């Protein structure tokens, strides 16, 4: 599992390429702006996409309409890239800080790098307490379902390309599934908004008898033999004190893989017999025909607003010398690791393509800016205006790469290595054990 994920998120060339064209002397640009004697408000607030969208680049910088539109979309793409990077950092900081705190490190970390390095360290320290004979088995059920808002994509397209009509854009979902609220019959998976009956396989908690994998203690039968509340490394038939993966005769709190079409009281991922409300795409979005500049902006904007349904994690620990440490590690990883996986697996799915698109657009706009106007004062002001968002895109690319990498390292700390001097740890996804 770990090596598969590492291949998926290894894209240093993309980020190295993005940083090359925009080494900007910001101090010099500020001097140019001042020397030009530009009035206050000549350049929009480059941290606010809405202000950039409303700003008249043509009038303020004496640009032709088509050139102004290209500059606006390119700057917008760069700014949206920065917002995406900030979201990933904030989400990962929270996820890793929570994991570290639950294992005993309450330090208020301020960025993802520090928080995730601390989380990886304390996972290792806790595993060391389990002893040399302990075995830690980590099972990750599938991938996070990270849904891109289809309606938001259509609205974004209409705002930056006049050929796209709002509300009528033909957006297609590729390489994934539709996700949303289904008021009819759902075929696929249902993420329960609250514990409800599951007519298929339950991944999560179950308030009644189960038949399947159990991450906690099994009361009933373990692999056909009587079990009175002991840890079960095989199939449990009866009550499970932790998360389950199997049939649940009661209410399932978590993800339910429906055996057929059934009603879903939460989020349906798959198909719905009626039109889905608030549809999202768990793969990549194929928009209607629009300019490359506009598409890059919308890709980054919609990705920054993505919502992920994390995968369910089951942990089995046997042979631990410290039962308290084992229980804390199991509970923490099952609760907190899925949020880290939202970044290491889910967010990494579309981000490389988005970075490549923004890189291409920003490079193109940089060339346009240099020759956009024959007015030297307006030209210098334009260069100064776009310097900040272009540099922000470079920094954002570097930050995204680093944060995806550190999130993968946390997952590796939980699933790889040994629990003790001769212990073992394994991870599997979708029922397959990683090599």
N, C-alpha and C positions, 0 to 999 in steps of 0.2 A: 504493500500500500504506500509506504513512504517513498520508495524510489519512483513509483508511478507518479506521485504528486510532484516530486522534485523535477521530473522531466516536464511536467505540465507547466511549471512556473519558472523554468530557466530561460530567460530571455534578456541577458545582459546587453546583447548587441543593440537591441532596440533603444535602450536607455542611453548607451554610449553615443549612439548616433544622434539622439535628440539634443544632447548637450552641446554639440560642436558649433552650430551656426550662431548661437546667441550669447556670446561673451560680451556683455554690454557694460560700458562705463557709465553707471547710473549718475555719478556725481557730475560727469561732464554733460550728460543729458539735461540735468537740472539747470546747469549754467546756461545751456542753449535756450531752454525755455524762458529763463529770466531775461536773457539778453534780447530775446525776441519781443519782449514787452507784451506778452499775451494777456488778455483780460482774464480775471478770475473765472473759473468754470469752463475754460476753453477745452479742457480734457475731462471726460466723465470719470466718476469714481470707478476705478478699474477693479474693485473688489465686488461690484454689484452688477450682475448680468442684466438686470432690468434697466439700469441707467445706461448701460452700453447699448442695449437694444433701442432705446429711445433717442440716443444721441445722433445728431445730424453731422456725420463725418464729411459729407459732400460740401455743405455750407461752411463749416468751420475750418476745413483744410483745403478748400478749393479743388475738390476731386470730382471726376466724372462719376455719375450715378453708379455705373457698374463697378468701378474701382472702389468707390465708397462702400458698396455692399460687400465686396470681397474682404476689405479691411475689417469691416464690422464683424463679419462671420468668423474671420480668423482670430481676431482679438477675443471674441466670445468663446471660441473653442479653447483658447489658451486659459481663459479665466475658469471655464467649466472644469478643465483638467485640474486646476489648483483646488477647486471645491471638492472634486472627487478624491484627491489625495488627502485632503483634510478629513473627509468622512472616514476613509479607511483608517487613518491614524487614530481618530477619536474612537471608532468602534473597537479597534484592536486594543487600544489603551484600556478601555473599560473591561473588555473580555479578559485580558491577561492580568490586570490589576485584581479583578474579582477572583480569578483562579488562585493567584498568589496569596491573597488575603484569606481565602478559605483554607489554605494549607498552613497559615500561620505568619504570613508576611503582610502586615497592614500598611506598609509604606505607600503614601499617596503619589504614585508615579504620574508624571506629566506628559509622557510620550510613549508610543508603542514600543520603541526600541528598548527602553529601560524596563518597562512593565513586562514585556515578553521574555527578556533575558532573565529577569527575576523569577518569572513563572517557571521557566525551564530549569533554573537552578533548584528551586524548592521542590519541584517534582522529583528531581534526582536525589535530593537530600532525603525526601520522604521514602522513596523506594529503597534507599540504603538501610533504612530502619527495619525493613521487612525481613532482612536476613538472607544468607546465601542460598537457602533452599526454597525461597519464595518464587512463585511463578505468577506473572501478571499477563493476562490475556485481554487484549483490547479489540473489540469488534465495532467497526464503524459501518453503520447500515446505509450504504449508498452515499449520495452527494447532497449538499445543501440545495434546496430549490430556491434560486435567487430570481425573482420575477421582475422583469422590466415592464414598466407601465406603458401599455400600448397606446392608450389615449393621450398620455403626456407626450409621447413621441410624435404623434400626429400634430398636436398643438405646437410643439417646438418647430416642426418642419414648416408649418404655415407661417410662423413668426419670422423666419429668416430666408424663405424662398417664396417669392410671389406666385410661383406656378403651383404650389401646394395649397389646396383649399382646406381650411379648418373644418374638422368634423367629417370630411369625406375621404380622407387619405386611406389608401389600401395598404395597411400594415400587415405583414406576414411574419409568423413565428417559425424560425428554422432551427434545427438541431436541438429542440427542446419541446416542452409541452405547454399548453395553455394552463393558466392558474387563475383562480378567482372565486367569487361567490356563486354557487350553483343553486338556484331555487328549485331545481328538479332532480333528475337522476344523474349522479356522478359516476363515471367509469374511470378508475385509476386509484389515486391515493387521496385520503381525506385527513387533513391536519385538524384534529378535534379542537374546537375553540373552548370546549369544556368536556369533562368526562362524559362519554356517550357510548352507546352500544356500537360494537364494531362487527360488521358482517364479513370480516376477512381476517387478515393477519395484523395483530396489534404490535406496534413498536412503542413502548412507553410503560406506563403503569397500568395495572389491572386490579380492580377491586374484588375479583372473584377467582375461581379456579382457572388455571392456564394449562396449556400443553405446548411446551416449546422451551427456548433458552431462557435462563433466569440469571440475572447479574447478582442477585442476592442469595438469601438462604431459601431452600425449598422444603416445604412441608407437604408430604405426600409420597411421591415416588420419584427417585432420581435414576434415570436409565433403567426403570422397572423394579428398582429395589427400594424398600421403605426408607424414607428420610424424615427425620423429626426436626427439621429446621437447620440442617447443615448446608454448607455451600455445595452447589451442584455444578460440576463442570460439563454435564451433558444435558439431557432432556429432562425437564421437570414437569410432572403431572400433579397439579395441586395448587397450593398457594406459594407465591413468590414475594419475598420482602423487598425486592428491587425492581428494576426495569425488566421488561419481558420482550421477547420476540416470538410470537406464536399466536395461537388462538386464545381468545379471552371470552369467557362465558358471562362476563359482566360488562362494566363500563371501562372503556379504554381512554387513558389520558395521554395523548400523543398522536402518532401517525398511524392511520388505519389503511392498509392496502386492501381495498375493496375486492371481494371475490367476484362481484358482478356489478351491474348498475344498482345503486342504492342512494338514498338521500344522504347528504353530508351537511352537518351542522356547523362546519368550519370552512376551511379553504380547500377547494377541490383542485387537484393537479391532474389533468388528463383531459377528458371530454365531458361535456354536459349536454343533456338532451334538450336544453333550452339555451338561450343566449346568456353567456356569463356576464355578471356584473363586475365592473372594475377589472377587466382582463389584463393579465400579465403574461409575459413569455419567459420561460426558464432557460431558453437557449439564446440565440441572437435574433435581433429584429431586422427584418428586411423591409425597408421603407419604400414608399413610392419614389419615382424618379425625382431627385433633388440634387442641388449642387454638392460637390464634395466638401466644400467649406461648411455648408449648412449641416450635412450629415455628421461630420466630425464633431461639431458643436452639440448636436442632439444626442449622439452616442454618449458623450461624456456627461451631459446634463442628466439624461435618464438613468445612466449607470450610477450616478451619485445619489439618486433617490430610490435605488433598488431596495427591496425588502427580501430578506432571506428566511426561509424555513429551515433551520439547522437539522442536520442528520441526528439520529439517535445513537448514542454510544453505550455499549454494554461492556462492563469491566468485570472480569473474574480473577480473583486473587486466591491462590492456594499456597499452603505451606509457609505462611507468614509467621515470623517469630513475634511480631508486635501486632496484635489484633486491632488495637485502637488506631494505629497508623494505617493499617490496611483498610479499615472501614472509612477513615477520613479520605484516603486517596481514591478509593472506589467512588464514594459519594461525590467528591469534588470533580473528578474527571467526567463522570456521567452528567453532571449538572453544567459545568463550565466549559469543558473542551469543545462542545458543539459550536459555541459562539466564536471560538478561535478558528474552527474549520470553515466558518462562513467566509473568512478571508483566505485562508491557505488553499481552499478548494473552490468555493463558490465565486468569490470576487475575482479570482485569478482566471476564470474561464473566459471572460470577454475583455478584460483590461488590456492584454497585449495588443489586440487589434485596435482598440481605442487609442492607445499610445502611438501606434504606428500612423493612424489616420491624422491625429492632431499634429504629429511631427511633420508630416507631408504638407498639411495645410499651413502651418506656421512658417515653414521654410518658404513656401510659395508667397505668402503674404509679405514676408521680409523683403523678398525681391521686388514686389510690387511697391512697397512703401518707399524704397530707395529712389524710384523713378516716377512716383505718383503725381508729382506736381512740379511745374517749372518755377514756382514761387519759392525762393530759397528760405524765406522766413517760415512760411507754412510747412515746407518740407521738413525743416529742422524741428518744428513743433510737433509734427506727426511722429517723427522718429522718437522724440522724447516721450510722447504720449504712449506709444506701444512698447517701450523698453521694459516697463515693469511687468505687464502680463506675459511677455515673451520669456523673461527670466523666470517668472513664476512657473511657467510650463516646464522649463528645464528642471527646476528644483522639485516640482511635483513628480516628474518622472523618476527622478532619483529616489525620492521618498517612497513612492509606491513599490519600487523594486525592493528596497530595503525592508519594508514592512511585510510584504508577501514572504520574503525569505525568512524573516524572524518568526512569522506565524507558522511556517513549515517546521522550523526548528523546535517549536513548542510541541507540535504534534509528534515529532520524532522523539522528543524526550519522554512523552507519555507512552509511546508504542515500541520504541527501540531500546537497545541496550539490555542490561540485566538488572534484576531487582536486587541482587546481592552478588557476592563473589562468583557464584556459579548458578545464579538464578536465571530466569529467562523472561522475556516479554515478547508478545506477538500481537500483530494487528491484522484485522481482516476487514474487508468492505464488501458488502453485497454477498456475504457468505463465502468469499474467497480469501484464503490466507495469503498475505503478501510474502514474497520470497525473501 
